[in-house]
């Protein structure tokens, strides 16, 4: 069963550009992982600027491998001091997903 992750990152206004660079780097590395089906980055267009990840993994093991990967741990270390609020992560399974 595939696992889906929705993650929200809200950087401080003065760190938007730096945060986006860090997040984009995570995208390219994460997409190379075994078991990663998608790893997409979005940016809000209204209200306070934030970024959202939509991620999909083949299974729980792939998600765990991602969470333990060197590039993800580096992302967390680099992004944390730039945040206006804590990173939020929601781990889900599909109910009704279009192909």
C-alpha positions, 0 to 999 in steps of 0.5 A: 500500500502506498504512503502519502506525505503532506508537509508544510514549511513556513519560513520567516519572511527574510529567509524565503529565498534561502529556504526555497533553495534548500527545499529545491535541493531536497526535491532532486535528491529525494526523487532518486530514492528507491521507493519514492513515487513522487516528491513535488514542491509547491509554493502558496500564491495567497497569504503568508508564503509557505511551501508544501511537499506532496510525497508518495512512497511505495510503502512504509519502509521507503518512507522510513529510508527517506526520513533516515537519508543523509539529504533529508537529515541535512534538509532538516538541519538547514531549514529549521533555523529559517522557520517561522513555525514548526514543520508540519507533516501528515502521513496518510494512505489513499482513499480515492486518488486519480491515476 
